[in-house]
């Protein structure tokens, strides 16, 4: 056992504390302070920066009693330090223990027993100090980890289109765009985006990587970087997915993949051309209230290098709305334990009144979360695009 913090002995005759010194020395204590009378207060004050391992008080010390123990326990640096009263008479034991004594070592007491008793308290104090160091280290690590996680989350949210980009698309193409992104942990595996292609067409995508947390979030950064490449056939959804799949097969770790829908909205031709890779089917609600569910086929990205994808076309005229979403929307379970299901999603869309169709996503999700517990087991992304007016002519 190393010397560690000091042991303080309060003794009416310091010269008579030799046996205690010997016992403590054999137990590995290298720092020992023996004081008498008023010297105890000064020794405790000196220990403010480094509390002692033990405080041993002889019953003959002036002032020894309950009041002294209560006063010592009120000192912050002694709150958890073992305080042992040596040679206290049996009649006062209960009173002294209630006042703050950890233990009372009454006569007769052999040196061997004294050594064993002191060894227990020294070891317990050493373990307490080690535990406190571990706790402080864990607190420090947790604080640092939370700071890093918050920074990573901020960076991930920075991948999504900001309000300025959305408003620009809305004005250019005569649409209303609303979105909801909610990860099931600090970091998620969902990513969506939109970008102009020309004066009448813009591209739109939603991707959902398997899993969630750090690994899934790293994959969203990978995909974001790939989508920034200029050699992707951005106006051909099926070819875009094929190209991305070929790249992700080489990048994604084993057993990781992504479900994705990539669409091109043509506001001049009033149509939506899209391709899916294991993604949920898109929903289009038309002006007359009719709901069209588009087909979905194609392997998720990252599973097979030779996978091929197919373009599908849906009418998307003025007054229509488009809903894209990750599978968490319909795979979540309600309060009754039943899966919300695709029918639940279509019922939500059908249930919106005509006066709610401009920006309906908030209302729709309020109704959704009245049925489904908010603590999701998977990341949730929902996009709502409404064709409200004819686009203005020319680029921004």
Backbone torsions as a table, in degrees:
resi	resn	phi	psi	omega
1	UNK	NA	131.6	-179.1
2	UNK	-76.9	168.0	-179.0
3	UNK	-60.7	-49.8	178.4
4	UNK	63.3	-160.1	177.3
5	UNK	-62.0	163.8	-174.8
6	UNK	-74.4	161.4	167.1
7	UNK	-107.1	130.4	-179.0
8	UNK	-108.6	127.6	178.3
9	UNK	-113.4	125.4	172.0
10	UNK	-100.8	115.6	-172.3
11	UNK	-139.1	137.1	-179.9
12	UNK	-66.5	-25.3	178.2
13	UNK	-132.4	89.5	-176.1
14	UNK	-51.9	-31.6	-178.0
15	UNK	-67.6	-19.7	-178.8
16	UNK	-90.8	4.9	-177.4
17	UNK	-89.4	14.3	-177.2
18	UNK	-56.7	-46.4	179.3
19	UNK	-58.6	-39.5	177.3
20	UNK	-63.4	-42.7	177.5
21	UNK	-57.6	-44.4	-178.2
22	UNK	-63.5	-46.2	-179.1
23	UNK	-60.6	-47.1	-178.8
24	UNK	-66.2	-35.7	177.4
25	UNK	-62.8	-41.8	178.6
26	UNK	-67.6	-22.4	176.9
27	UNK	-85.8	2.4	174.6
28	UNK	97.7	4.6	179.3
29	UNK	-76.5	121.7	-178.0
30	UNK	-107.2	-16.4	-179.8
31	UNK	-117.6	113.5	-173.1
32	UNK	-136.8	129.6	178.2
33	UNK	-122.0	125.0	177.6
34	UNK	-113.6	123.8	-176.6
35	UNK	-130.4	164.2	176.2
36	UNK	-135.3	151.4	174.1
37	UNK	52.3	-124.1	-176.4
38	UNK	-66.9	-15.6	-179.5
39	UNK	-65.6	-21.1	-179.8
40	UNK	-63.8	-44.5	-179.6
41	UNK	-60.2	-41.5	-179.5
42	UNK	-68.4	-38.1	179.2
43	UNK	-64.3	-39.1	178.1
44	UNK	-67.8	-41.0	178.4
45	UNK	-62.6	-39.1	178.8
46	UNK	-65.3	-24.1	-177.2
47	UNK	-88.9	9.6	-175.3
48	UNK	-59.8	-39.9	-179.7
49	UNK	-79.1	-21.3	-178.5
50	UNK	-143.7	93.2	-178.2
51	UNK	-56.8	146.5	179.5
52	UNK	-69.9	161.3	174.7
53	UNK	-71.2	-43.6	-179.0
54	UNK	-141.2	154.2	170.6
55	UNK	-124.5	114.8	-177.7
56	UNK	-107.6	120.1	-176.5
57	UNK	-118.1	123.7	176.7
58	UNK	-78.4	141.3	-178.5
59	UNK	-62.1	-22.9	180.0
60	UNK	-84.5	-0.5	179.6
61	UNK	-65.0	131.0	179.4
62	UNK	-53.7	130.0	178.9
63	UNK	86.3	-1.5	-179.0
64	UNK	-63.0	128.4	179.1
65	UNK	165.6	-173.6	-176.9
66	UNK	-58.0	-40.5	-177.5
67	UNK	-63.0	-40.3	179.1
68	UNK	-63.6	-43.8	-179.3
69	UNK	-64.8	-41.8	178.3
70	UNK	-61.1	-43.8	179.2
71	UNK	-62.8	-39.6	178.9
72	UNK	-66.1	-41.1	-178.2
73	UNK	-69.0	-20.9	177.5
74	UNK	-76.0	-12.6	178.3
75	UNK	-81.4	127.7	-174.9
76	UNK	-57.3	-38.6	-175.7
77	UNK	-73.8	-10.4	-179.7
78	UNK	-111.9	5.6	-173.3
79	UNK	-59.6	-37.1	-177.0
80	UNK	-111.4	5.4	-177.7
81	UNK	-80.3	132.1	175.5
82	UNK	-62.3	127.8	176.7
83	UNK	-115.1	117.1	-176.9
84	UNK	-110.9	131.2	174.1
85	UNK	-100.1	123.3	-175.4
86	UNK	-99.7	134.5	174.7
87	UNK	66.1	30.9	176.5
88	UNK	-73.6	147.2	178.8
89	UNK	-73.7	150.0	-175.1
90	UNK	-63.1	-28.4	-175.4
91	UNK	-68.1	-19.7	-175.9
92	UNK	-107.9	4.7	-172.7
93	UNK	-58.9	-51.2	-176.1
94	UNK	-59.7	-43.2	-178.7
95	UNK	-63.6	-43.4	-178.6
96	UNK	-69.1	-36.9	178.8
97	UNK	-66.3	-40.6	177.7
98	UNK	-64.7	-30.9	-178.0
99	UNK	-76.6	-14.9	176.9
100	UNK	134.8	-0.2	178.0
101	UNK	-69.0	137.4	176.8
102	UNK	-77.6	-39.3	-179.3
103	UNK	-159.6	158.1	177.4
104	UNK	-126.7	125.2	-175.3
105	UNK	-103.6	97.5	-173.6
106	UNK	-96.1	152.1	174.7
107	UNK	-70.4	155.8	-7.2
108	UNK	-75.5	144.2	-176.8
109	UNK	-143.8	112.4	178.7
110	UNK	-73.6	161.6	178.6
111	UNK	-64.0	-34.4	179.4
112	UNK	-65.0	-43.2	178.8
113	UNK	-67.7	-40.1	177.7
114	UNK	-59.4	-43.2	179.6
115	UNK	-62.3	-43.1	-179.2
116	UNK	-65.1	-41.8	-179.2
117	UNK	-65.8	-45.5	-179.4
118	UNK	-65.7	-36.3	179.3
119	UNK	-60.4	-39.9	179.4
120	UNK	-61.0	-46.3	-176.8
121	UNK	-72.0	-36.0	176.7
122	UNK	-64.7	-42.3	179.3
123	UNK	-67.3	-40.6	178.5
124	UNK	-62.5	-42.0	179.0
125	UNK	-65.2	-38.8	178.1
126	UNK	-63.0	-43.0	178.6
127	UNK	-65.0	-38.7	177.2
128	UNK	-61.2	-43.3	179.4
129	UNK	-64.7	-40.8	178.8
130	UNK	-63.4	-41.4	178.7
131	UNK	-63.7	-41.6	178.4
132	UNK	-62.3	-38.8	177.7
133	UNK	-64.5	-41.4	177.5
134	UNK	-62.8	-43.3	179.8
135	UNK	-62.7	-44.4	178.3
136	UNK	-62.4	-40.4	178.8
137	UNK	-64.5	-40.8	178.7
138	UNK	-66.1	-40.2	177.7
139	UNK	-61.5	-43.8	179.9
140	UNK	-63.8	-43.8	178.8
141	UNK	-63.4	-43.6	-179.0
142	UNK	-62.9	-42.8	179.3
143	UNK	-62.0	-45.6	178.4
144	UNK	-63.8	-40.8	-179.9
145	UNK	-64.7	-40.0	178.8
146	UNK	-65.9	-37.6	176.9
147	UNK	-64.4	-43.7	179.6
148	UNK	-66.6	-39.1	179.5
149	UNK	-65.3	-40.1	178.3
150	UNK	-63.5	-39.6	178.0
151	UNK	-65.5	-42.5	179.2
152	UNK	-63.4	-40.2	179.1
153	UNK	-64.7	-41.5	178.3
154	UNK	-61.8	-40.5	178.3
155	UNK	-65.1	-40.6	-179.6
156	UNK	-66.6	-42.1	177.5
157	UNK	-63.0	-27.8	177.6
158	UNK	-67.9	-15.6	176.6
159	UNK	-74.4	-23.1	-176.2
160	UNK	-80.0	152.8	176.7
161	UNK	-59.3	132.7	178.5
162	UNK	-85.2	177.3	-176.0
163	UNK	-60.5	-38.1	-179.2
164	UNK	-64.2	-42.8	179.5
165	UNK	-65.0	-40.0	179.8
166	UNK	-65.8	-43.8	179.8
167	UNK	-63.8	-35.3	178.1
168	UNK	-63.7	-44.2	177.3
169	UNK	-64.2	-40.0	-180.0
170	UNK	-60.8	-45.8	-178.9
171	UNK	-69.4	-37.3	-176.3
172	UNK	-72.2	-38.2	-173.2
173	UNK	-110.1	4.9	177.2
174	UNK	66.0	45.4	-178.1
175	UNK	-125.8	166.6	166.6
176	UNK	-117.6	129.0	-174.9
177	UNK	-121.9	131.5	177.6
178	UNK	-136.9	148.1	-176.9
179	UNK	-146.4	157.3	175.7
180	UNK	-140.0	124.8	178.6
181	UNK	-127.0	123.8	-177.4
182	UNK	-143.8	114.6	179.5
183	UNK	-90.0	150.4	-178.6
184	UNK	-81.5	-9.7	174.0
185	UNK	-140.7	-168.6	-177.5
186	UNK	-59.9	-35.0	179.4
187	UNK	-124.9	149.9	-176.6
188	UNK	-127.2	174.8	-178.6
189	UNK	-111.9	12.4	178.2
190	UNK	-96.7	149.9	176.2
191	UNK	-152.0	137.3	174.2
192	UNK	-136.5	161.6	-179.8
193	UNK	-167.4	166.5	178.7
194	UNK	-151.7	144.9	178.3
195	UNK	-153.9	148.3	179.7
196	UNK	-70.8	146.0	173.5
197	UNK	-107.7	-46.8	174.2
198	UNK	-155.9	-164.4	-172.9
199	UNK	-68.5	-16.8	-178.7
200	UNK	-124.7	-5.8	-177.0
201	UNK	-126.2	140.9	170.6
202	UNK	-136.7	152.6	179.9
203	UNK	-99.1	149.1	-175.8
204	UNK	-142.8	135.3	178.3
205	UNK	-143.2	156.1	172.9
206	UNK	-141.7	126.4	-177.2
207	UNK	-126.9	141.9	-178.0
208	UNK	-131.9	104.4	178.3
209	UNK	-79.0	147.9	178.9
210	UNK	-62.4	143.3	179.9
211	UNK	78.3	-172.8	175.1
212	UNK	-153.7	178.3	-176.4
213	UNK	91.7	-158.1	-171.5
214	UNK	-62.3	-46.9	-176.7
215	UNK	-60.8	-45.7	179.7
216	UNK	-64.9	-39.1	179.8
217	UNK	-64.0	-40.2	177.5
218	UNK	-59.4	-36.3	179.4
219	UNK	-67.1	-31.7	176.9
220	UNK	-66.2	-35.0	176.4
221	UNK	-67.2	-39.4	176.8
222	UNK	-58.7	-48.5	-177.4
223	UNK	-64.8	-40.9	179.6
224	UNK	-58.7	-41.1	178.6
225	UNK	-66.4	-39.5	-179.9
226	UNK	-66.0	-38.8	-178.8
227	UNK	-68.8	-17.8	178.2
228	UNK	-80.7	-7.5	179.5
229	UNK	-67.0	139.7	-177.1
230	UNK	-83.6	-10.5	-176.7
231	UNK	-92.7	5.0	176.3
232	UNK	-75.5	141.7	176.9
233	UNK	-77.8	73.2	-167.1
234	UNK	-62.4	-22.0	-178.6
235	UNK	-93.2	4.5	178.3
236	UNK	-124.0	98.6	-174.7
237	UNK	-55.6	-45.3	-177.5
238	UNK	-62.9	-42.5	-179.8
239	UNK	-70.6	-33.1	176.6
240	UNK	-63.6	-44.6	178.0
241	UNK	-64.6	-39.3	179.2
242	UNK	-61.9	-43.8	179.9
243	UNK	-65.7	-44.0	179.1
244	UNK	-63.6	-40.3	178.9
245	UNK	-60.6	-43.8	179.5
246	UNK	-61.2	-34.8	179.0
247	UNK	-76.3	-41.3	-176.5
248	UNK	-72.3	-29.4	176.5
249	UNK	-56.2	-35.6	-179.0
250	UNK	-84.9	-18.8	-174.5
251	UNK	-100.2	-36.5	-173.1
252	UNK	-75.9	138.3	173.6
253	UNK	-62.0	161.7	-179.4
254	UNK	-58.4	141.3	178.2
255	UNK	73.5	9.1	173.8
256	UNK	-110.3	139.8	-178.0
257	UNK	-155.7	-180.0	-176.3
258	UNK	-141.7	136.4	168.8
259	UNK	-93.6	134.6	-173.8
260	UNK	-148.6	143.5	167.9
261	UNK	-120.5	134.6	177.9
262	UNK	-127.0	126.7	-173.6
263	UNK	-132.4	150.8	171.3
264	UNK	-118.2	118.8	177.5
265	UNK	-94.6	121.9	179.4
266	UNK	-110.5	101.4	-176.3
267	UNK	-79.1	-13.3	174.9
268	UNK	-78.8	-38.9	-179.6
269	UNK	-95.6	-0.2	179.5
270	UNK	55.9	48.7	-178.4
271	UNK	-147.2	163.0	178.0
272	UNK	-124.4	122.8	175.0
273	UNK	-111.4	128.1	-175.4
274	UNK	-147.2	163.1	172.2
275	UNK	-138.6	150.4	-178.4
276	UNK	-125.5	150.3	173.7
277	UNK	-126.6	81.6	-179.6
278	UNK	70.6	15.1	-176.4
279	UNK	-89.0	159.0	175.3
280	UNK	-60.6	154.1	-179.6
281	UNK	-69.2	137.8	177.1
282	UNK	-75.3	151.8	178.5
283	UNK	-117.6	132.0	174.4
284	UNK	-120.7	123.0	174.3
285	UNK	-102.6	126.0	-177.0
286	UNK	-91.4	168.9	-175.2
287	UNK	-56.6	-34.8	-177.1
288	UNK	-82.0	4.4	179.6
289	UNK	93.3	-9.4	178.1
290	UNK	-66.9	143.5	-177.6
291	UNK	-115.0	125.5	179.8
292	UNK	-112.2	126.1	178.3
293	UNK	-103.6	115.4	-179.0
294	UNK	-75.2	154.5	176.9
295	UNK	-72.2	161.3	176.6
296	UNK	-141.8	128.0	177.3
297	UNK	-151.3	165.6	179.8
298	UNK	113.0	139.4	179.0
299	UNK	-68.0	147.4	172.5
300	UNK	-57.2	154.0	-179.0
301	UNK	-69.7	139.9	174.6
302	UNK	96.3	-0.1	-177.9
303	UNK	-93.6	-40.6	-176.0
304	UNK	-142.8	126.9	-175.3
305	UNK	-64.0	-26.8	-175.8
306	UNK	-99.2	15.4	-179.1
307	UNK	-63.4	143.9	178.1
308	UNK	-122.0	154.4	-174.9
309	UNK	-129.7	158.0	-172.7
310	UNK	-123.8	137.3	175.4
311	UNK	-80.3	142.0	174.7
312	UNK	-125.5	154.6	-176.8
313	UNK	-128.6	133.7	175.8
314	UNK	-127.5	143.4	173.1
315	UNK	-67.5	137.9	-178.7
316	UNK	-143.9	65.8	-176.4
317	UNK	-80.1	177.1	175.2
318	UNK	-55.4	141.5	-179.5
319	UNK	88.4	-8.1	179.5
320	UNK	-88.1	158.9	175.5
321	UNK	-130.8	148.2	-178.2
322	UNK	-120.4	133.4	177.2
323	UNK	-120.8	121.8	173.3
324	UNK	-119.2	146.5	-175.9
325	UNK	-160.4	156.2	173.4
326	UNK	-82.1	163.5	-171.7
327	UNK	-67.9	-13.1	177.9
328	UNK	-61.0	-25.2	-177.2
329	UNK	-63.0	-41.5	-176.7
330	UNK	-104.8	-13.4	178.7
331	UNK	-86.4	-13.0	178.2
332	UNK	-64.1	152.1	179.7
333	UNK	-105.6	139.5	-178.6
334	UNK	-77.5	-177.4	179.4
335	UNK	-61.2	-24.2	179.9
336	UNK	-86.9	0.7	179.2
337	UNK	86.9	-5.7	-179.5
338	UNK	-86.2	143.6	177.8
339	UNK	-64.6	138.3	-178.3
340	UNK	-61.4	-43.5	171.8
341	UNK	79.3	163.6	178.9
342	UNK	-67.1	-35.3	177.8
343	UNK	-63.0	-34.5	177.5
344	UNK	-63.9	-38.3	178.6
345	UNK	-65.8	-48.3	-179.3
346	UNK	-63.0	-35.0	177.0
347	UNK	-64.9	-37.4	177.3
348	UNK	-61.3	-45.4	-177.9
349	UNK	-67.0	-42.9	179.6
350	UNK	-65.0	-29.7	-175.6
351	UNK	-77.7	-6.2	179.4
352	UNK	-76.5	133.2	177.2
353	UNK	-75.4	161.3	-179.1
354	UNK	-60.3	-30.1	-179.2
355	UNK	-77.4	-4.4	-178.8
356	UNK	-105.9	4.5	-168.4
357	UNK	-86.5	-9.6	-179.6
358	UNK	-68.5	-56.5	174.8
359	UNK	-135.7	79.2	-169.4
360	UNK	-92.2	-3.1	-167.7
361	UNK	-62.9	-41.5	-179.8
362	UNK	-59.9	-44.5	-179.8
363	UNK	-65.3	-41.9	-179.0
364	UNK	-62.5	-42.7	-178.5
365	UNK	-72.7	-30.7	174.5
366	UNK	-59.8	-43.4	178.9
367	UNK	-68.7	-35.9	179.4
368	UNK	-63.4	-48.9	-176.0
369	UNK	-77.1	-6.6	169.2
370	UNK	-75.7	-17.5	-178.8
371	UNK	-105.3	-31.8	-174.4
372	UNK	-113.4	131.9	176.5
373	UNK	-56.6	142.4	-174.8
374	UNK	-68.5	-26.9	-179.6
375	UNK	-74.5	94.3	-175.6
376	UNK	-81.7	150.1	177.5
377	UNK	-94.5	-4.8	-179.8
378	UNK	-145.4	161.3	-179.9
379	UNK	-71.4	142.5	-176.3
380	UNK	-122.7	125.9	172.9
381	UNK	-131.5	133.5	178.7
382	UNK	-135.1	131.4	177.1
383	UNK	-120.0	137.2	176.8
384	UNK	-128.0	119.9	179.2
385	UNK	-118.3	121.0	178.3
386	UNK	-112.2	132.9	173.7
387	UNK	-91.1	104.8	-171.1
388	UNK	-103.8	-41.1	-177.1
389	UNK	-139.8	164.7	173.1
390	UNK	-66.3	140.0	179.4
391	UNK	-66.1	153.1	173.5
392	UNK	-75.3	157.8	-177.3
393	UNK	-82.5	145.5	174.2
394	UNK	84.5	159.7	179.7
395	UNK	-76.6	173.6	178.1
396	UNK	-63.2	NA	NA
